[in-house]
Amino acid sequence: MKNLITILLLLLSTTSYSQVIDWDNFDCEIADSVYFVEMNKFRDSLGLYTFVYSNVIHDNISLYVTNQNIKEKRLFHPEKTDVVNNSKSSTISEIVNTLDINVYGNPILFGPYEVGSSLFTKTGGDYRFTTYSQLAKNIIKVLCRSASHYKIITLEYGNITKRIVGVGSGSIQLGEDQRIYAFFHMSKLFY
């Protein structure tokens, strides 16, 4: 089931994967999808388990955090304890149902761990990125320049033999200040 979900996300994003970005009509849904796929490709290239996508984390945490950064026009990690706590049981149910997991006892969700980045869209008068794929890869590259972000991104979040699933979601948005704000959230589900 995990492979099926990953394949579906890959197929859905393939049509938009190399799509040229229309900066006047930036498509956050395409950007988020490509960001998730590129993060999984990056992790797979390191021999790490890939993430299972969580719509609950995306809609409740990733979008919230990115929106707060756009609102404040600065890069920071906003307080989100209530948001996380309010979405924890829904995230567990979503992943258990998506993967059709047989649980013994109460599953436990750790996280989310969070990495964030802000990029300028232009160098001089020219846009720096022409496709969503270029943008997502560049965000991951920038995140990896930080030792602490690299460590968070490359933690082992899943190990099926140990009944652990890595869960992830990301959000990329274009602020009014023409800066890209991007966050990625990762959790571990023990079942």
C-alpha positions as CSV (number, residue, x, y, z in Angstrom):
1,M,0.0,0.0,0.0
2,K,2.9,2.4,0.9
3,N,4.4,1.8,-2.6
4,L,1.0,2.4,-4.2
5,I,0.6,5.7,-2.5
6,T,4.1,6.8,-3.4
7,I,3.5,5.8,-7.0
8,L,0.2,7.6,-7.2
9,L,1.8,10.8,-5.8
10,L,4.6,10.4,-8.3
11,L,2.2,9.9,-11.2
12,L,0.0,12.9,-10.1
13,S,3.0,15.2,-9.9
14,T,4.7,13.9,-13.1
15,T,2.4,16.1,-15.3
16,S,3.3,19.1,-13.2
17,Y,6.8,17.9,-12.3
18,S,8.6,19.9,-15.1
19,Q,5.8,22.4,-15.6
20,V,7.0,25.9,-15.9
21,I,6.1,28.1,-13.0
22,D,3.8,31.0,-13.8
23,W,4.9,33.4,-11.0
24,D,1.8,35.5,-11.5
25,N,-0.3,32.4,-10.8
26,F,1.8,30.4,-8.4
27,D,0.2,27.0,-7.8
28,C,0.8,25.9,-4.2
29,E,-0.9,22.5,-4.7
30,I,1.5,21.6,-7.5
31,A,4.5,23.0,-5.5
32,D,3.5,21.0,-2.4
33,S,3.1,17.8,-4.4
34,V,6.4,18.2,-6.1
35,Y,8.2,19.1,-2.9
36,F,6.9,15.9,-1.2
37,V,8.0,13.8,-4.2
38,E,11.5,15.5,-4.3
39,M,11.9,15.0,-0.5
40,N,11.2,11.3,-0.9
41,K,13.6,11.0,-3.9
42,F,16.3,12.7,-1.8
43,R,15.7,10.3,1.1
44,D,15.6,7.3,-1.2
45,S,18.9,8.4,-2.8
46,L,20.4,8.1,0.7
47,G,18.9,4.6,1.3
48,L,16.4,5.9,3.8
49,Y,12.7,4.9,4.0
50,T,10.4,7.4,2.2
51,F,7.5,9.2,3.9
52,V,3.8,8.3,3.7
53,Y,1.9,11.5,2.8
54,S,-0.4,12.9,5.4
55,N,-3.2,15.2,4.3
56,V,-4.0,15.9,7.9
57,I,-0.5,17.2,8.7
58,H,-0.5,19.2,5.4
59,D,-3.8,20.9,6.0
60,N,-3.5,21.5,9.7
61,I,0.2,22.0,10.4
62,S,2.3,22.6,7.2
63,L,-0.2,25.2,5.8
64,Y,-0.6,26.8,9.2
65,V,3.2,27.2,9.8
66,T,3.8,28.5,6.2
67,N,0.9,30.9,6.5
68,Q,2.2,32.3,9.8
69,N,5.6,33.0,8.1
70,I,4.0,34.7,5.2
71,K,1.8,36.8,7.5
72,E,4.9,37.9,9.5
73,K,7.2,38.2,6.5
74,R,10.0,36.4,8.3
75,L,11.3,32.9,8.7
76,F,10.5,31.4,12.1
77,H,9.0,28.4,13.9
78,P,5.6,29.6,15.2
79,E,4.0,28.2,18.3
80,K,1.7,25.3,17.2
81,T,1.2,23.1,20.2
82,D,-2.6,23.3,20.1
83,V,-2.6,22.7,16.3
84,V,-0.4,19.6,16.7
85,N,-2.4,18.2,19.6
86,N,-5.7,18.8,17.8
87,S,-4.6,16.9,14.7
88,K,-2.7,14.0,16.3
89,S,-5.5,11.5,16.6
90,S,-6.8,12.4,13.0
91,T,-3.2,11.8,11.7
92,I,-3.0,8.4,13.4
93,S,-6.4,7.4,12.0
94,E,-5.5,8.6,8.5
95,I,-2.3,6.6,8.3
96,V,-3.7,3.5,9.9
97,N,-6.6,3.5,7.4
98,T,-4.5,4.5,4.4
99,L,-2.0,1.7,5.0
100,D,-4.6,-0.7,6.4
101,I,-2.4,-1.3,9.4
102,N,-3.4,-3.9,12.0
103,V,-2.6,-2.2,15.3
104,Y,-2.0,-3.8,18.6
105,G,-2.6,-1.4,21.4
106,N,-2.6,2.4,20.9
107,P,-0.5,3.7,18.1
108,I,1.8,6.6,19.1
109,L,2.7,9.5,16.9
110,F,5.9,11.4,17.6
111,G,6.6,14.8,16.0
112,P,6.2,16.6,13.9
113,Y,9.8,17.6,13.4
114,E,10.0,20.8,11.3
115,V,12.4,22.3,8.8
116,G,11.9,25.6,7.1
117,S,13.4,27.8,4.5
118,S,12.9,31.1,2.8
119,L,14.2,31.9,-0.7
120,F,14.1,34.9,-2.9
121,T,12.4,34.2,-6.2
122,K,14.5,36.6,-8.2
123,T,18.2,37.4,-8.8
124,G,18.3,40.9,-10.2
125,G,15.2,41.1,-12.4
126,D,15.2,37.4,-13.4
127,Y,13.3,34.6,-11.7
128,R,15.7,32.0,-10.2
129,F,13.6,28.9,-10.9
130,T,11.6,28.0,-14.0
131,T,10.0,24.7,-12.8
132,Y,8.4,23.4,-9.6
133,S,11.0,20.6,-9.6
134,Q,13.9,23.1,-9.7
135,L,12.3,25.0,-6.9
136,A,11.7,22.0,-4.7
137,K,15.2,20.6,-5.3
138,N,16.7,24.0,-4.4
139,I,14.7,24.2,-1.2
140,I,16.0,20.8,-0.1
141,K,19.6,21.8,-1.1
142,V,19.3,25.0,1.1
143,L,17.8,22.9,4.0
144,C,20.8,20.5,3.8
145,R,23.3,23.3,4.2
146,S,22.2,23.6,7.8
147,A,23.6,20.7,9.9
148,S,20.6,20.6,12.2
149,H,18.1,20.6,9.3
150,Y,20.1,17.9,7.4
151,K,20.0,15.8,10.6
152,I,16.3,16.1,10.9
153,I,15.7,15.4,7.2
154,T,17.9,12.3,7.3
155,L,16.6,10.7,10.5
156,E,15.2,7.2,10.0
157,Y,11.5,7.8,10.3
158,G,10.2,4.5,9.2
159,N,11.2,0.8,9.5
160,I,8.4,-1.6,8.6
161,T,10.1,-4.5,10.4
162,K,10.0,-2.4,13.7
163,R,6.4,-1.3,13.1
164,I,7.3,2.4,12.5
165,V,6.0,4.5,9.6
166,G,7.5,7.8,8.6
167,V,4.8,10.4,7.9
168,G,5.4,13.6,6.0
169,S,4.0,16.7,4.4
170,G,5.3,20.0,3.0
171,S,4.0,23.4,2.1
172,I,5.5,26.0,-0.3
173,Q,3.9,29.4,-0.7
174,L,4.8,32.6,-2.4
175,G,4.6,35.6,-0.1
176,E,3.7,39.2,-1.1
177,D,7.3,40.1,-0.6
178,Q,8.1,37.7,-3.6
179,R,9.9,35.3,-1.2
180,I,9.2,31.6,-1.2
181,Y,8.4,30.2,2.3
182,A,8.7,26.4,2.5
183,F,8.2,24.0,5.5
184,F,8.3,20.3,5.7
185,H,6.9,18.3,8.6
186,M,7.9,14.7,9.6
187,S,6.5,12.4,12.2
188,K,7.0,8.8,13.3
189,L,4.0,6.5,13.8
190,F,4.7,3.6,16.1
191,Y,2.0,0.9,15.9
